[in-house]
């Protein structure tokens, strides 16, 4: 794998894939990064899903690269998005958990945060954010237009995004009224459709210069709300007991059909973005990424049925868990003529790797002080060397949890608020479902991974772990 100082060489390789003889700004590829919300590892056809149709993303996988060992930044929304944009895992990032603020929004990232948007702005890209933000509410330091994005449209607050028929969204700091319905299953303007149209227009408006478009869709996160033309595709296909409501979510008469329809509608719109790239002649100079912010949602909450859809496949756990089902996510990368078609990458990687990857795509040196490693060599089809640094995760809520992935080894610590300090060790090459703790059989590995649970992090005043302040631990 190329070292951080090899940005120029990586850019030459990327440029040569399209026949450019020397690196130049016009050769810098466009980047479209599509992030689903709570989409499970096995909820795409190309990852084994049999009930939900995702033909357009499956086509991207056939024509591009599918990653089998990619990890989100966190098992919940806000910290995962922070890791994605900053290149810092949750042992070093400012946002390490969800935290709502009064009125609207989550805890804001600071003004001076180094983000992928800001890095690409400085590299001559026009940058756009469309979708669900979750890193700062209205007027805060964390809004996208203060964090490196020239254009922003969507939800600032994650709680606001629980309704897909809202009465307003935000565009560049201004509230945009919509014909929404605060408590209804349908309405005049579905937020997903509105955001897709905004994304398509952004591509049209900026087709003559390099652009970064970060599309953070709010589906299939609950509530289950989808237009009738999509719902009708699945109604009556399976037994589908109605969801009566509760947990802050709307009832739905056919929740399984509704959930599947949300995923398929998102897939349709990924296809629309790809089609527009082809129509504008941008497909040969664009890399398109599709992934999810964390694992599938808690079973039977809000009408979801992760068990019915086998949303996490054979993986253990769901959203909110640092076991594999909560953090391993699908990742498809597409770039005609550059990313090899039909390729499968089995090397561990994570959201912290995207900022260094974007830097190399833009011909920039990778900034220092990051936790990530560039994925550009892997995207180009080079044999991937073993990862140099482990992947680290922590979250103070959900009982307090830590996890580390290093090669085939996975270490997990849970229930920390109850005083648990025991670390489980799994060999994912033989046990991807994390069913057998092998720590007693590999004490040297367990000792190393346990030590890293302290060494790979710094304490956070905003999001302290239960172990912070213990002598020799968490310091």
N, C-alpha and C positions, 0 to 999 in steps of 0.2 A: 504494500500500500504506500502511496506517495506521502512523503513527510510534509509538514506544514509549509516549508520553504519552497515547495515544488509547484506553487500556484501557476507560475508562468508556463512550466512544462505541461501541466494539466490543461491549461487554456489552449496551448498549441495543439495538443491531441484532440481536444474538442473541436477546434477550428478546422483541423485537417480532415475531420470526418465529413465536412461539407465541401472540402476542396479548397479552403482558404489557405494560401501559402504562408501568410504571416498573420500574427494576432493583430486585430484591429477592433475598435469599438463596435463596428457594425456586425462583427462575427459573434459578439456576445449573445447567447441565446435568450429568448424570452423564457420566463419561468411561470407556469401556472400550477399552483399548489392547492389542491382541493382536499379539504378536511371534512370528513363526516363526523357526526356527533353521536357517540355511543354505539357505533357500528361494530359488531363483534367480529372476531378473527375469521369465523366460518360463515359469515352472512353474505358472501359473494359466491357466485357460481364457480369462479376460478379457484376458490378455497374450499370447495366441497359442498356448498349450499345446494339443496335439491328442491326446496319449496319456493324460494324467492327468486325471481328472474332479474338478472343483472347483465344483459347481453352486451351493453356498451363498455362497461368496465372490463368484462371478460375479454372483449376484443382488444382493449388496450393491453391486457396481460399477454394475449397471444402475439401481439405485434411488438411487445416490449419486454419488460423484466418484472418478474414477481419475486418478492422477498418473503421468505418463510420465517425469519427470525428477527423481525423488526419490532421495536418497542416504542410505545408512546412515552411521553415525559413523566406521566403520573397516571394513577388509576382514576383520577377525576379531572374535570374540565380545565379550570383556571391554571393550575400549575403545569399541566401538560402543554398548554398554549404558551406559557412563559418559557418553558424549556425549548420549545420549537423555535421561538423568535430570538432567544438570547444565546443558545449554544451552551447553556449551563444546566446541569442536572439539578435535582431538587435538594441535593446536599449543599449547593452553592447559590442557587437562584433566589431572587427576592420573594417570589410567590411560590409557596410550598404546599398550599392547600386552598380550598375554596373559602372565601370570607366575604359575605355580603356587607355592603355599606348602607347607611340610611338612605331612604328614598329610592335610589336606583344605582346599581352597579356593584362591582366587587372592589376589593382593595387594589389601589392603583400602583402600577410600576412607577418608579421614580423618573423624573424628567431626564436624567442623564443616562438612562439605560441604553446599552448598545443592542440594537435590534437588527434583524435581517433587513427590515425595511429601510432603516437608516443607512446600513452598509451599502445596499444597492442604489439608494438615492445618490450617495457619494460617488458611485461608480457610473453615473450617467443614466440610470434606469428611471423610468417613471413607475411609481409604485401604487398599487391599489389594494385595499382591503374591502371585502364584501362578505357579510355574514354575521356570525356571533363572535364578539370580541372577548369580554370577560376579564379584561385587565385594567379596568378603570372606567368609572361612570362619567356622566356629563360634567364638563368643566374641570375634570381632574387632570393630573399630570399624565395619566395613563391612556388617554384617548388616542386612537390610531393616528390622527393628524398631528399629534405631538410626539409620535414614536416612529416617524420615518415613512408615513404613508401620505402620498399626495392626494389621494381620493379615498374616502371611506363611506360605506353605506351598510346599514344593518342594525342589529341589536348591540347596544353597549353592555347591557345587563343580562346575565344568564337566567335570572328569574323571569325577566320580561320575555325571554325566548321560549319559555314553557308554553306560550300561546302562539300558535302559528297563524292566527288571524288577529294580529295586534291592531290597535288604532293608530299606531305611528311607528316609524323607524327613524334612525338618525343618519343624516347625510352631511358630512363635513362640519359637524357641530350644530347643525340645524335640525329641528324636529320636523319630520315629513309626515303629514297626516295620511292615513290609509283608511279604506272602507272596511275596517275590521269589526270584530265582534268579540268582546272580552270573554264571554262565557259560552260560546257556541261552537259546534263541531264544524260548521262551514261559514263562509263569509264571501265577500266580494273579492278580496285580495289576499291570497295566501302568501305569506312572507317569503316562502321558498321561491315561488314563481317570480315575485318582485325582485329578489336578489339575483336570480338567474338572468333576468332581463338586464339588470344593472351590469352584471359581469360581461355579458355579450356586448353591451354598448362600450364598456371600457376597452375591450379588445379592438373594436372598430375604431374608436377614437385615437388609439395609440399604436396602431399597426406599423407606423413608420419609424419607431424607435424602440430600443430594448425596453421591455416592461416586466415587472413582477406583479402577478395577480394572485393574491392569497384569498381563496374562496372558502370560508369556514361555514359550511352549511349547518343549519340547526336541526336537521333531521338525520337519523330517525329518533332523536331525543323526544321524549314525551312532552306534551300530550299527543295522543293519537288523533291527528286531524289531517285530512287529505281531501282534495277535491274529488267529486263523485266520479269523474271520468277515470281516475286511477283506482278508486275503491272498487268500481264495478269489475275490474280485471280479476279480483280475487274473491268476491262475495260468493258464498256457497261452495267454494272449493273444498273446504274442510269443515268439520264440526267447529263451531266458533261461539262459545258461550259469551254472552254480553258482559262487559265490564260495567259495574254499577257506580263507579266513581270512588273517590276517596284519595287520601294522601296528597291532596292539593291538585289532583288531576281530574279532567272531565270524564264522564262516563262515555262509553262507546258501544253501539249495538253489535259490532263485529270487529273486535280488537285485533284478532289475528290477521284478518283481511286488511284492516287499516294499517297495521304495522308493515306488512309486506308491501302494500301499495306505496307507502312513504319511501321505502328503499328503492323500489322500482322507478318511482318518479324522479328521485335523485339520479339514478343511473341514466334515465332518459336525458336529463339535462347535462350530465357529463358528456353524453354523446352529442348534444347540441353544441357544446363548447368546442369539442374536437372537430365537428363538421364545419364550424365557422373558421377555425384555423386553416382547414383545407381549402375552403372557398377563397380565403384571403391570401393564400399562398404562404402562410406562416408556419405550416406544420413542420417543414424541414429545418426551421430555425427556432423551434420551441421544445422545451422539455416539460412534460405534464406529469404531475405526481398526484396519486390518489391514496389517501390513508384515513385513519380514524383517530380521534383524540384519546380514546381509552376503550376498554372492553364493553360488552353489552350490558344493558341496565339490569338492575336487580329483578329477579323473577317475580312476575305477577304484580309488580308495582306499576300503577297507571295503566294497566291493561296489557303490559308487555308479557311475553311468554318465551323467554330465552330457552327454556327447556324444550318447548315444542319445536322451535326452529333449530335447536342444537347450535345456538348462536356462537358459543365458544369452542365448538367441536369437542375434542378430547381434553381440552385444557381445563385446569382447576380454577374455580373462582369466576367472579363477574366484576363489573365496575365497583370501585372502592376497595379492591383487593390487590395486593402486590404479588399474589400468585399469578401464574401465566395468563389465565383468562381475563384478568383485570388490566393487563398492560401489554400483552402481545397483540399486535394489530396487523391487519392486512396492509400491504404496500405494493402498489403497482406504479412503475415508471415507464413512460413512453416518450420516445424521441426518434422519429423515423430517420434512418441513416446514421444514427449515432448510438443509440441504445440497442443492443442486439435483440432481434425478435425471438420470442419463445424462450428467453433465458430465465433461469431460476437461480437466485442467490440465497445461500443457506448460512451466510455469516451473520452473527449477531450485530445489530446496529440499533440506533435509537434517535429520538427527536433532537438530541443535542448535536447530532451530526449534520443537521441541515444548514445551519449558519455557515460552518466551514465549507460545505459543499457549494452554497450560493456564492461564497467569496471566490472559489476557484472557477466557477462558471463565468463569473464576471471578470476574470483575469486579475483578481486581487490577491495579495498575500493574506493568508489566514491570520486574523488577529490573535494575539497571545492571550493566555488566561482562560481559554475555553476548555470545556470537558469533552467536546465532540471531536470526531475525526472525519475528514472529508469522504463522502461516498462516491466522488467522481470517478476514481479508478474502477470501482465496482460497476457503476453505470455504463462505463465504456466497455465492460466485458473483460477486464483484466482479472486474472486469477487473484482472488482476495487473500492477502496475507492475514494471519491471525490478528485479531484486534489487540492494540497495544494497551489499552486501558479498559478496566471493567465498566459495565453499565451499573449505575447506582440509582436507587429510588428510596424515598421516604415520604411518609405522610403522618401527621400528628393525629388526625381523626381516624375514625373506623378502628379504634382500639390502640392506635399507634403502631406503625409498621415500618420495616426496612426490608430491602431486598438488594441483592447484588447478582449480576450475571457475568461470569468470566469463563469464556470458552464453553465447555459443556456443563460447567458447574453453576448451580443456582442456590443461593443462600437466602433464607427468609426468616424474619423475626416478626411475630405478631403479638397482640394483646400486651403491649408494653405499658399501657396505663395501669394494668393490673399487676405490674411488677415483673412481668415475664422478661427474662433476658436470654432464654434458650434460643439458639439458632438451629434451624433445620437446614439440612444439606440434601440437594437432589442432583442426580446425574441426568440431565435432560436428554442426553443422547440415547439413554435406555428407558427413561421414565418421563416423557413429556407431560404427563398428567400429574406429576408431583405427588405420587402416591406412597413413596417409600423413602423415609429419611435414612440416608447412608452416612451420616456424620460420624457414627462410631466406627465405621469401616475405613474412613479417610480422615483421621484426626488432624493431619498436617494441613489438609485443604480447609477443613472446618476452622482451624485456628487462624489461617491466613484470611479467610473470608470474614470471620468475626472481627479481626483487627481492622480490616478495611471499613467495616461499618462505623468505625470511629475516624479513621484516617482520611476517608474520602469525603468528609463533610466538615462544615463549620456550623456552630450553633446559630440559630436564628432567634432574634428577639421577638419577631412577629409570629413565628410558628415553631415554638420550642417542642422538641421531642421529650418524652417522659424521662429519657436517660440524661438529658442535659444537666450538667452540674455534678454528676456522679464522678468520683475520682477515677481518672484514667479512662473514662468513657465519654464519648461525644465531644471531646475537646480537641 
